[in-house]
Amino acid sequence: MKSRGVLLMLAGGVCLLAAAVLSAANRLEEHHGEIAARRAEQILERDVIPAPSGEGGDGYGTTASQMQTVEIDGREYIGVLSIPSLGLDLPVLYQWSYDLLKEAPCRYSGSFQDDSMIVAGHNYRKHFSGIKNMRQGDAVRFTDVNGTIYRYTVEDLERIRGTDVEGMEAGAWDLTLFTCTYGGQDRMAVRCVRDYGQEHKQERGQDHKQD
């Protein structure tokens, strides 16, 4: 009985140690992701994206075409996503993979040029963890590598099952931001509409709710 108790204590200690190691590894991975995203964002804003002149440069009337990208450290980026309510400015990668998500948010599908872009981000504190706290009416801005600005307003927040890919892509939303919840069972999706003007925005919002 005594030896059994010792074995149980040892097993418990091993489990606690393994949990501590895993937690430390996750924090280190998150820290590296924050550094990688910050470096790319600084390079894009300092050396690539032209400075805006006055209020010009808005992407009104932009039509779909091949998105331009900029290569940084062997990765292709399409621009910078800004979320003022969370104090975030994040680079967006052209393609997505689980490894790339560790570095920066990625274009999951669609395009900002035809109001269909879906952006995936890791649940890191300095990536997309905070989008669950966003509210209807929050502003979102995307600036492409040419300096064209696309402005959005949050219209809805959804919690979607992690396996429900069709649900994630459903609806004619102009921009969707999403991240996995802790544990990966669900996804939090922030649905946005383009700011073409108040009247058009209300019409688009009604259309979205009907989809």
Buried (B, 14 or more C-beta within 10 A) or exposed (E): EEEEEEEEEEEEEEEEEEEEEEEEEEEEEBEEBBEBBBBBBBBBBEEBBEEEEEEEBBBEEBEEEEBEBBEBEEBBBBBBBBBEBBEBBBBBBBEBEEEBBBBBBBBBEBBBBEBBBBBBBBBBEBBBBBBBEBEEEBBBBBBBBEBBBBBBBBBBBBEBEEEEEEEBBBBEBBBBBBBBBEEEEBBBBBBBBBBBEEEEBEEBBEEBEEE
